[in-house]
C-alpha cells in the first residue's frame, strides 16, 4: 500500500523536521516547504493527502495559501500557529481549514490529528465507496426548494448552479438536511459531524454554519435553509 503523502509548510526548520520525523515513523511520506509561495506552487502541482500549514510564513501567509488551495483542493488542511487569538482560529476555519492547532503542541498529538483527519476524509469521500456503502445510499439525492444535495457525488447545486463546499461544510449541510425540523445544539453537531476524533470547540460549528449560509442563503428574502434557534442550536427548515 502506498504511503500517504503529507506536505508540511513551516519556516522553522527545527519544528518542521521534528514533525517530519514523527510522521515518517508512523508511515507517512513527508515533504517540507518553508516559503509560502513555493509551498502553494507545490501543493497545487502535486497530489498530497493532507497539508500541515503554518500561519506566519515568508512569501505568503498561511491564510492566503489556504484561500488559494480551497479554490481547487478539498483535502484535509491542519493550520498551525503560535497565535492563540480566537479571531485567527475563526478566520482559519472560515477559510476552510479542517483543524487549527496552537503552538506549542506535542508531536504525538499532531500525528493523532493527522491520522484522525485522513481516516475521516477517507470515509467521507470516494474511498468510502470501497468499504461497503450500500447502492441505495450512493444513488440518493435530496432536493429541497431548489437545493440539490447529491450524496454519492458529494455535490451541491442551488437552482441548477453548483455550490462549491469544503468536505466539512458538505457533511454538516447533509446531516442537517437529512434530519429536518430538529434542533441540534452546537455540541451535538460537533459530535455528530466531526466525531469523537475532533479536537476543537463549538466555535467550529458556528463558523461552518456561517460559511454554508453565505453560499446557499445569499438573499435574506428567500427561503432560509438553516435557522438559528436562539439558546438551543440550529434547525434545517424544509
Backbone bond lengths (Angstrom), bond angles and torsions (degrees), N, CA, C in turn:
res aa  C-N    CA-C-N  psi(-1)  N-CA   C-N-CA  omega(-1)  CA-C   N-CA-C  phi
1 X - - - 1.463 - - 1.529 109.45 -
2 X 1.319 116.77 132.32 1.460 121.03 -178.32 1.528 110.32 -66.78
3 X 1.315 115.49 146.01 1.453 120.53 178.40 1.529 110.45 -70.93
4 X 1.325 116.26 144.83 1.448 120.52 175.42 1.526 108.62 -73.44
5 X 1.325 116.27 137.67 1.466 121.94 -174.50 1.526 110.97 -98.90
6 X 1.323 115.26 126.83 1.466 121.90 -179.30 1.524 108.71 -121.42
7 X 1.322 115.73 132.61 1.465 121.84 174.71 1.524 108.43 -104.69
8 X 1.337 115.75 121.77 1.459 121.42 175.15 1.520 108.35 -100.51
9 X 1.326 116.84 122.41 1.462 121.94 177.61 1.526 106.81 -110.66
10 X 1.325 116.46 100.39 1.459 122.50 -171.40 1.523 109.03 -154.71
11 X 1.345 116.96 127.08 1.464 119.39 -177.35 1.531 113.35 -91.43
12 X 1.322 117.67 -7.35 1.455 120.92 173.90 1.528 107.38 -88.28
13 X 1.328 116.45 106.65 1.459 120.84 -172.78 1.514 112.86 -59.58
14 X 1.330 116.99 -40.69 1.460 120.31 -178.40 1.526 111.52 -63.38
15 X 1.349 116.70 -43.49 1.465 120.77 178.81 1.524 110.40 -66.04
16 X 1.333 116.05 -44.86 1.465 120.11 -178.67 1.522 111.17 -60.69
17 X 1.310 117.28 -43.76 1.459 120.92 -178.27 1.523 111.31 -68.65
18 X 1.339 116.97 -35.68 1.460 119.98 176.85 1.529 110.57 -65.25
19 X 1.328 116.15 -45.02 1.468 120.09 177.13 1.519 110.48 -60.46
20 X 1.332 116.12 -44.54 1.468 120.28 179.80 1.521 111.38 -59.63
21 X 1.343 116.85 -46.23 1.461 120.59 -177.04 1.527 111.32 -60.57
22 X 1.316 117.15 -44.48 1.465 120.06 -179.68 1.530 111.13 -66.13
23 X 1.319 116.81 -40.57 1.466 119.65 -179.67 1.524 111.21 -68.51
24 X 1.327 117.11 -39.43 1.463 119.83 179.72 1.523 111.41 -66.20
25 X 1.326 117.21 -36.84 1.464 120.69 176.47 1.527 110.54 -59.71
26 X 1.322 116.15 -32.00 1.469 120.86 -179.78 1.526 112.58 -92.38
27 X 1.323 117.23 12.23 1.458 120.25 169.78 1.509 116.91 94.75
28 X 1.331 118.68 12.66 1.456 120.74 179.63 1.523 110.65 -95.92
29 X 1.323 116.32 148.26 1.469 122.49 173.39 1.525 107.07 -93.51
30 X 1.328 117.05 122.28 1.456 121.13 -169.03 1.523 112.06 -119.97
31 X 1.333 115.90 135.86 1.461 123.43 172.51 1.525 107.99 -119.70
32 X 1.330 116.24 139.92 1.471 121.11 179.75 1.526 109.79 -115.40
33 X 1.332 115.28 135.18 1.454 121.41 172.25 1.533 108.00 -133.14
34 X 1.349 115.57 136.10 1.466 120.43 -176.03 1.520 113.46 -102.84
35 X 1.323 118.30 -24.43 1.458 122.70 -177.67 1.527 109.94 -97.06
36 X 1.330 116.18 133.61 1.447 120.23 -175.70 1.519 114.52 -60.25
37 X 1.328 117.16 -47.03 1.467 120.29 -178.05 1.522 111.33 -66.28
38 X 1.331 116.60 -41.88 1.461 120.28 178.12 1.526 110.90 -64.87
39 X 1.317 116.12 -37.66 1.457 120.23 179.16 1.524 111.16 -64.42
40 X 1.327 117.14 -41.73 1.464 120.33 178.71 1.522 110.48 -62.49
41 X 1.325 117.34 -45.20 1.461 120.99 177.64 1.525 110.90 -58.76
42 X 1.327 116.04 -42.93 1.460 121.01 179.25 1.531 111.12 -63.02
43 X 1.329 115.85 -46.47 1.459 120.70 -177.27 1.529 112.34 -64.86
44 X 1.334 116.52 -35.52 1.465 120.26 179.99 1.526 112.39 -77.48
45 X 1.323 116.45 -31.09 1.465 120.58 -175.27 1.527 112.65 -85.12
46 X 1.346 116.79 -30.76 1.458 121.10 -175.37 1.523 111.07 -108.67
47 X 1.326 115.11 162.98 1.453 120.47 178.98 1.529 109.55 -101.08
48 X 1.324 115.93 107.88 1.463 121.49 176.77 1.522 109.31 -110.12
49 X 1.327 115.14 154.99 1.461 120.12 178.32 1.518 111.94 -89.41
50 X 1.337 116.85 -24.59 1.462 120.96 -178.62 1.525 108.54 -161.14
51 X 1.328 116.19 149.61 1.471 121.33 178.93 1.522 109.36 -126.02
52 X 1.321 115.86 131.58 1.462 122.60 172.04 1.520 106.26 -103.01
53 X 1.316 116.89 115.53 1.462 121.69 -166.47 1.521 112.03 -122.02
54 X 1.329 116.58 115.24 1.460 120.87 175.34 1.532 109.11 -74.36
55 X 1.326 116.73 154.39 1.464 120.82 -179.33 1.527 111.64 -82.33
56 X 1.326 116.60 -51.80 1.458 121.52 -176.15 1.525 109.93 -88.93
57 X 1.344 115.94 110.37 1.463 121.43 -176.24 1.525 110.31 -139.30
58 X 1.315 117.54 151.52 1.470 119.40 172.08 1.526 110.38 -74.31
59 X 1.316 116.72 147.59 1.461 121.00 176.75 1.507 114.20 90.10
60 X 1.333 117.30 -49.10 1.467 122.60 -179.22 1.515 107.62 -164.32
61 X 1.330 118.39 132.05 1.463 118.41 -177.05 1.523 111.36 -79.16
62 X 1.325 114.43 167.24 1.454 120.24 -174.82 1.517 113.91 -62.97
63 X 1.334 118.00 -32.85 1.461 120.04 179.32 1.528 111.18 -64.64
64 X 1.331 116.74 -43.14 1.460 120.03 178.72 1.523 111.36 -66.31
65 X 1.331 116.27 -38.75 1.467 120.10 177.34 1.523 109.90 -61.64
66 X 1.337 116.41 -46.77 1.465 120.19 -178.93 1.520 111.43 -62.20
67 X 1.326 116.61 -40.93 1.462 120.32 179.31 1.527 110.89 -59.43
68 X 1.330 116.38 -43.55 1.468 120.72 179.09 1.525 111.26 -68.76
69 X 1.310 117.01 -40.51 1.459 120.69 -179.68 1.520 111.66 -60.64
70 X 1.327 116.44 -42.84 1.455 120.03 -175.08 1.524 113.60 -71.17
71 X 1.305 117.30 -5.56 1.467 119.49 173.91 1.529 110.58 -71.22
72 X 1.334 117.30 -26.39 1.466 120.20 -175.70 1.522 114.82 -135.43
73 X 1.331 118.40 -21.76 1.458 120.77 -173.80 1.517 111.09 -122.65
74 X 1.344 115.67 139.91 1.453 120.41 -175.99 1.519 112.05 -128.19
75 X 1.336 116.07 25.39 1.451 120.58 174.82 1.529 109.10 -70.47
76 X 1.345 118.12 161.87 1.466 119.61 178.91 1.525 112.25 -60.36
77 X 1.335 116.08 136.28 1.460 122.78 175.42 1.519 108.07 -127.57
78 X 1.327 116.26 123.02 1.456 122.41 176.97 1.521 108.19 -106.03
79 X 1.320 117.08 115.68 1.456 120.79 178.43 1.522 109.76 -86.96
80 X 1.338 115.29 140.68 1.461 121.94 -178.03 1.528 107.65 -127.02
81 X 1.333 116.58 134.58 1.460 118.87 -179.33 1.519 110.82 -157.94
82 X 1.316 115.95 150.57 1.468 121.51 172.33 1.524 110.53 -82.57
83 X 1.345 116.72 -10.67 1.467 121.50 -178.90 1.525 109.14 -83.03
84 X 1.331 115.66 121.58 1.469 120.98 -173.93 1.524 113.32 -99.51
85 X 1.325 118.04 1.33 1.459 120.47 -177.44 1.531 111.02 -63.40
86 X 1.344 115.71 139.13 1.461 120.29 -179.90 1.524 111.73 -60.12
87 X 1.340 117.26 -33.85 1.461 119.75 -176.86 1.519 111.05 -63.04
88 X 1.345 117.65 -34.52 1.464 120.52 177.48 1.518 110.74 -68.97
89 X 1.328 116.22 -41.39 1.462 120.20 178.23 1.521 110.62 -63.26
90 X 1.331 116.51 -46.42 1.463 120.58 179.90 1.524 110.85 -62.71
91 X 1.331 116.13 -39.77 1.458 119.45 179.05 1.524 111.12 -63.42
92 X 1.333 116.26 -45.41 1.454 119.88 -179.96 1.514 112.62 -62.23
93 X 1.333 116.73 -45.87 1.460 120.36 178.28 1.518 110.94 -65.35
94 X 1.324 115.91 -37.06 1.462 119.76 179.38 1.510 113.46 -65.38
95 X 1.322 116.35 -29.86 1.466 120.72 178.31 1.523 112.35 -81.54
96 X 1.326 116.46 -7.33 1.457 119.14 175.48 1.510 115.74 114.76
97 X 1.333 118.10 10.81 1.465 119.51 175.78 1.525 109.40 -67.51
98 X 1.314 116.39 145.08 1.459 120.71 178.52 1.521 111.91 -87.14
99 X 1.313 116.90 -19.31 1.453 121.17 -179.23 1.523 108.19 -158.46
100 X 1.333 116.28 158.52 1.465 121.38 179.23 1.518 106.72 -138.35
101 X 1.321 116.47 115.91 1.461 122.54 -174.54 1.517 108.98 -113.81
102 X 1.318 116.68 130.29 1.459 120.17 179.54 1.527 110.44 -100.01
103 X 1.333 115.10 138.83 1.457 121.29 177.01 1.527 109.09 -78.85
104 X 1.341 117.67 149.27 1.468 126.69 -3.15 1.518 111.06 -82.24
105 X 1.310 117.26 152.75 1.458 122.47 176.22 1.524 107.39 -141.51
106 X 1.313 116.49 159.65 1.461 119.70 179.95 1.520 109.54 -81.76
107 X 1.329 117.97 141.41 1.468 120.36 176.72 1.521 112.13 -56.94
108 X 1.324 116.78 -33.78 1.472 119.65 179.25 1.521 111.13 -64.40
109 X 1.337 116.82 -37.41 1.462 120.19 176.80 1.521 110.31 -64.42
110 X 1.328 116.80 -41.61 1.462 120.25 179.23 1.524 110.71 -61.41
111 X 1.324 116.88 -44.29 1.464 120.66 178.73 1.526 110.34 -60.54
112 X 1.338 116.39 -40.92 1.468 120.35 179.15 1.520 111.21 -62.96
113 X 1.319 116.61 -40.68 1.466 120.30 178.55 1.529 110.86 -66.28
114 X 1.316 117.08 -43.31 1.465 121.11 178.49 1.523 109.84 -58.74
115 X 1.312 116.50 -48.44 1.458 121.10 -179.26 1.524 111.27 -60.65
116 X 1.345 116.71 -45.23 1.459 120.63 -177.96 1.519 111.87 -63.75
117 X 1.337 117.10 -42.94 1.463 119.79 -178.27 1.527 111.79 -70.18
118 X 1.316 117.68 -37.18 1.463 119.94 178.06 1.528 110.61 -66.68
119 X 1.330 117.09 -42.21 1.465 119.47 179.62 1.524 110.92 -64.16
120 X 1.328 116.32 -40.70 1.460 118.77 179.62 1.522 110.97 -68.35
121 X 1.313 116.77 -40.05 1.459 120.32 178.96 1.527 110.16 -61.72
122 X 1.327 116.76 -40.97 1.460 120.66 178.41 1.521 111.60 -62.60
123 X 1.331 115.95 -40.38 1.464 119.34 -179.08 1.520 112.37 -67.52
124 X 1.317 115.93 -28.87 1.460 119.63 -171.66 1.524 114.09 -102.67
125 X 1.322 117.16 3.66 1.457 120.64 177.81 1.514 109.94 -121.25
126 X 1.307 116.54 -160.16 1.457 120.81 -176.95 1.505 113.50 -56.82
127 X 1.320 116.96 -28.33 1.459 118.93 -179.85 1.506 111.52 -61.07
128 X 1.346 116.22 -27.36 1.452 119.53 -179.36 1.516 111.32 -67.78
129 X 1.331 117.16 -26.00 1.465 120.15 -179.11 1.510 111.55 -67.91
130 X 1.341 117.31 -19.25 1.448 120.61 -179.51 1.511 112.37 -90.60
131 X 1.337 118.09 1.78 1.450 120.64 -175.51 1.520 112.31 -111.95
132 X 1.344 115.71 20.01 1.445 118.32 171.66 1.502 115.92 97.31
133 X 1.301 120.07 17.65 1.455 120.35 176.35 1.513 108.64 -65.71
134 X 1.307 117.37 142.34 1.454 121.51 -170.79 1.513 111.67 -74.57
135 X 1.369 117.52 148.00 1.461 120.57 177.18 1.519 112.21 -58.84
136 X 1.333 116.86 -33.07 1.467 119.08 -178.96 1.523 110.14 -62.12
137 X 1.328 115.71 -41.98 1.466 117.87 -179.53 1.518 110.48 -69.83
138 X 1.344 117.36 -37.78 1.457 120.11 -176.60 1.524 111.91 -62.12
139 X 1.322 116.04 -33.37 1.453 119.27 -174.48 1.527 112.57 -91.05
140 X 1.316 117.35 -0.31 1.459 119.76 -174.80 1.522 111.70 -71.56
141 X 1.307 113.21 149.76 1.463 120.51 176.33 1.518 107.96 -147.44
142 X 1.315 116.35 132.07 1.455 121.43 177.56 1.524 108.99 -100.64
143 X 1.320 116.48 134.05 1.461 121.69 178.32 1.523 108.96 -128.45
144 X 1.319 115.69 115.77 1.462 121.22 -177.75 1.526 108.96 -133.29
145 X 1.327 116.83 107.74 1.462 122.29 173.61 1.534 112.92 47.29
146 X 1.324 116.34 50.16 1.456 120.85 177.35 1.510 114.39 88.89
147 X 1.340 116.93 -8.80 1.457 120.85 176.43 1.521 109.06 -96.17
148 X 1.336 116.10 123.31 1.462 121.46 -179.29 1.517 109.06 -115.69
149 X 1.345 116.17 127.05 1.453 122.43 177.43 1.521 107.67 -116.98
150 X 1.325 116.28 109.18 1.470 122.10 -179.48 1.521 107.78 -94.05
151 X 1.322 115.85 107.13 1.456 121.30 -168.03 1.523 112.48 -67.18
152 X 1.326 117.46 -49.69 1.463 119.79 -177.65 1.522 111.53 -66.73
153 X 1.330 116.65 -43.92 1.468 120.79 -178.98 1.524 112.04 -77.56
154 X 1.333 116.84 -13.26 1.471 122.25 -177.44 1.524 110.14 53.39
155 X 1.335 114.81 49.23 1.456 121.90 178.85 1.520 109.04 -121.61
156 X 1.323 114.08 147.94 1.457 120.85 176.75 1.519 108.58 -127.44
157 X 1.329 115.95 132.71 1.463 120.08 174.11 1.519 108.57 -127.83
158 X 1.308 116.27 149.23 1.462 122.81 177.79 1.520 107.42 -126.35
159 X 1.320 116.40 112.58 1.456 123.15 -176.01 1.532 110.41 52.61
160 X 1.321 115.31 41.81 1.453 121.16 174.95 1.518 115.71 88.05
161 X 1.328 117.92 -10.66 1.462 121.34 -179.56 1.531 109.80 -100.49
162 X 1.333 115.51 131.72 1.458 119.19 -176.80 1.519 111.36 -68.75
163 X 1.333 114.68 139.46 1.466 122.71 177.23 1.526 107.05 -112.47
164 X 1.324 116.30 117.21 1.458 120.59 -178.85 1.521 109.52 -81.25
165 X 1.337 115.96 125.78 1.454 120.99 -179.24 1.516 110.59 -131.07
166 X 1.326 115.50 150.63 1.454 119.47 172.74 1.528 108.36 -73.65
167 X 1.330 115.62 168.77 1.463 120.10 -178.59 1.523 111.68 -58.99
168 X 1.321 117.04 -43.93 1.465 120.01 -177.92 1.525 111.69 -71.28
169 X 1.316 117.94 -35.29 1.460 120.30 176.63 1.525 109.77 -62.18
170 X 1.327 116.09 -43.58 1.462 120.12 179.22 1.526 110.52 -62.93
171 X 1.336 116.61 -45.86 1.462 120.36 -178.62 1.522 111.61 -59.64
172 X 1.325 116.28 -43.12 1.465 120.54 -178.57 1.522 110.96 -67.87
173 X 1.325 117.20 -44.75 1.461 120.88 178.53 1.525 110.58 -61.39
174 X 1.333 116.75 -44.36 1.458 120.49 -178.70 1.532 110.85 -62.92
175 X 1.317 116.85 -44.63 1.468 119.42 -179.47 1.523 110.90 -60.00
176 X 1.326 116.74 -46.98 1.461 119.67 -179.35 1.527 111.31 -64.78
177 X 1.342 116.31 -41.10 1.466 120.03 -178.64 1.524 111.94 -67.66
178 X 1.327 116.70 -31.51 1.466 120.22 178.39 1.529 112.30 -78.87
179 X 1.315 115.43 -10.00 1.472 120.10 179.38 1.530 109.64 -131.40
180 X 1.335 116.75 62.62 1.476 120.29 -173.53 1.521 113.15 -69.88
181 X 1.326 114.36 156.53 1.464 122.87 174.62 1.529 113.57 61.53
182 X 1.329 116.23 20.00 1.456 121.00 173.69 1.525 108.44 -116.86
183 X 1.306 116.04 138.26 1.459 120.75 -179.38 1.527 109.29 -91.31
184 X 1.344 115.27 128.06 1.458 120.93 178.64 1.529 109.22 -119.45
185 X 1.321 115.55 127.88 1.457 120.23 174.69 1.524 109.12 -68.06
186 X 1.335 116.50 158.06 1.463 120.53 -179.90 1.527 111.05 -58.08
187 X 1.326 116.26 -41.04 1.461 119.83 -179.01 1.523 111.33 -64.16
188 X 1.336 116.51 -36.76 1.463 120.19 178.56 1.525 110.78 -67.26
189 X 1.327 116.71 -40.92 1.467 120.26 178.23 1.517 110.79 -66.54
190 X 1.312 117.36 -38.12 1.462 120.65 177.32 1.523 109.70 -59.44
191 X 1.331 116.61 -41.79 1.460 121.16 -179.86 1.527 111.57 -71.49
192 X 1.339 116.76 -43.41 1.467 120.75 -175.07 1.527 112.49 -71.74
193 X 1.327 117.44 -39.30 1.463 121.50 -173.03 1.526 112.02 -95.04
194 X 1.320 116.73 -45.26 1.476 119.57 -178.42 1.522 111.47 -87.12
195 X 1.321 117.36 -29.23 1.451 121.48 176.30 1.518 113.28 83.26
196 X 1.315 115.15 177.47 1.458 121.25 -174.64 1.516 112.25 -69.92
197 X 1.341 117.71 -16.45 1.462 120.27 -178.92 1.521 112.35 -80.77
198 X 1.338 117.11 -6.89 1.464 118.29 -173.90 1.517 111.56 -77.33
199 X 1.322 115.59 138.88 1.462 122.46 174.89 1.531 107.04 -108.83
200 X 1.307 117.74 100.94 1.456 117.42 -177.66 1.511 111.34 179.00
201 X 1.331 116.11 -165.64 1.454 120.18 -179.56 1.519 109.17 -137.59
202 X 1.336 115.62 -178.32 1.461 120.74 -173.36 1.522 113.11 -67.13
203 X 1.336 118.52 -16.17 1.463 120.14 176.45 1.522 111.01 -60.26
204 X 1.314 116.03 -28.65 1.464 120.57 177.26 1.525 110.81 -58.87
205 X 1.335 116.44 -43.03 1.468 120.89 179.74 1.520 110.17 -65.09
206 X 1.318 116.82 -44.99 1.465 120.87 -179.66 1.518 111.52 -57.05
207 X 1.328 116.11 -45.35 1.463 120.81 -179.50 1.523 110.57 -62.62
208 X 1.323 117.81 -45.14 1.461 120.51 -176.64 1.526 112.20 -69.60
209 X 1.334 117.34 -36.82 1.470 119.47 175.03 1.520 109.79 -61.57
210 X 1.325 116.61 -42.25 1.462 119.96 178.35 1.513 112.92 -61.21
211 X 1.322 116.91 -41.12 1.459 120.16 179.28 1.534 111.34 -66.61
212 X 1.333 116.48 -40.61 1.466 119.74 178.57 1.523 110.06 -63.36
213 X 1.313 116.90 -43.77 1.464 120.41 179.39 1.527 111.06 -60.99
214 X 1.311 117.13 -40.65 1.460 120.10 178.87 1.523 111.29 -59.15
215 X 1.328 116.62 -30.31 1.462 120.65 -174.93 1.526 113.94 -90.71
216 X 1.339 118.04 -29.73 1.463 118.96 -175.32 1.524 113.40 -119.88
217 X 1.332 117.96 -2.05 1.459 120.79 -180.00 1.516 109.80 -131.56
218 X 1.322 116.01 54.25 1.458 120.47 -173.59 1.516 112.92 -69.63
219 X 1.321 117.37 -30.68 1.468 121.62 -178.73 1.528 108.80 -108.97
220 X 1.340 118.15 109.83 1.465 120.66 -178.38 1.515 113.98 -57.81
221 X 1.327 116.78 -22.57 1.459 119.89 -179.07 1.524 111.82 -76.47
222 X 1.339 116.16 -18.16 1.451 120.20 179.77 1.525 110.62 -84.34
223 X 1.321 115.74 176.71 1.463 121.79 -179.06 1.527 110.59 -57.92
224 X 1.338 116.33 131.13 1.455 121.40 178.20 1.525 109.35 -96.36
225 X 1.308 116.86 116.12 1.462 120.38 -175.98 1.529 112.17 -76.03
226 X 1.331 117.51 -44.90 1.464 120.76 -177.60 1.525 109.29 -109.83
227 X 1.323 116.22 115.55 1.453 121.97 -179.12 1.523 110.40 -100.98
228 X 1.313 115.55 145.40 1.458 121.15 172.62 1.519 108.72 -92.91
229 X 1.313 116.30 124.43 1.463 121.79 174.33 1.523 105.76 -102.70
230 X 1.316 116.36 101.38 1.459 121.76 -169.44 1.521 111.58 -56.84
231 X 1.319 114.82 129.58 1.456 121.52 179.40 1.508 113.97 81.64
232 X 1.350 116.80 -3.23 1.476 119.70 -176.67 1.517 112.57 -124.57
233 X 1.341 118.42 -45.84 1.456 119.41 -178.01 1.519 112.12 149.92
234 X 1.328 116.00 -140.43 1.464 121.66 -175.95 1.526 110.42 -126.30
235 X 1.347 115.07 151.98 1.452 121.89 179.86 1.517 109.50 -139.62
236 X 1.335 116.15 136.59 1.463 121.28 175.65 1.521 108.34 -89.98
237 X 1.326 115.93 125.09 1.463 122.01 -176.72 1.514 110.38 -104.32
238 X 1.323 116.86 123.50 1.469 120.87 179.12 1.518 109.97 -89.75
